[in-house]
Amino acid sequence: MDRDPVQRESFIVRAWWKPGQTAPEVWVQHIRSGESAVVHGFDRVAAFVERWAPRPAEKDRQGLR
């Protein structure tokens, strides 16, 4: 069986809305390092996640096209 060369990372994400907010508050934790942050909005969660799981360059992507 071939090993998948893609490194996988795990995160815990908890989100909640406060009255009057336009975006949720989100607590996110990287499991392996234990680092966590509270951010405002899911776009900030993506920035946090990409520190450990960066998007591959277009030429490195595999799968259906």
C-alpha positions in Angstrom: 0.0 0.0 0.0 1.3 3.4 -0.9 1.8 6.0 1.8 0.1 9.3 1.2 2.9 11.9 1.1 0.6 14.7 2.5 1.2 15.6 6.1 -2.1 15.7 8.0 -2.7 17.9 11.0 -5.5 17.8 13.6 -7.4 20.7 15.2 -10.2 21.3 17.7 -12.5 24.1 16.7 -15.3 25.6 18.9 -17.4 28.5 17.6 -20.1 30.6 19.3 -22.0 33.7 18.4 -22.4 36.6 20.7 -25.5 38.8 20.4 -25.1 41.5 17.8 -21.9 40.1 16.2 -21.6 39.7 12.5 -19.1 36.9 12.8 -18.6 34.1 15.4 -15.9 34.0 18.0 -13.8 30.9 17.4 -11.4 29.0 19.6 -9.0 26.8 17.6 -6.3 24.5 18.9 -3.5 22.7 17.0 -3.4 19.3 18.6 0.2 18.4 18.1 1.7 21.7 19.4 -1.1 22.6 21.8 -1.1 26.1 20.6 -4.5 27.8 20.6 -6.1 31.1 19.8 -9.5 32.8 19.9 -10.2 34.6 16.7 -13.1 36.5 15.2 -14.5 34.8 12.1 -13.8 31.7 10.2 -11.4 33.4 7.8 -9.1 33.9 10.8 -9.4 30.2 11.6 -8.1 29.4 8.0 -5.1 31.6 8.6 -4.3 29.8 11.9 -4.7 26.4 10.3 -2.4 27.3 7.3 0.5 27.8 9.7 0.7 24.0 10.0 -1.1 22.8 6.9 -0.1 25.2 4.1 -1.9 25.0 0.8 0.2 23.1 -1.8 1.5 24.8 -4.8 -0.6 24.3 -7.9 2.0 21.9 -9.4 2.1 19.8 -6.2 -1.7 19.2 -6.1 -2.9 15.7 -6.8 -6.2 14.2 -7.5 -9.0 14.7 -10.0 -8.6 17.6 -12.4 
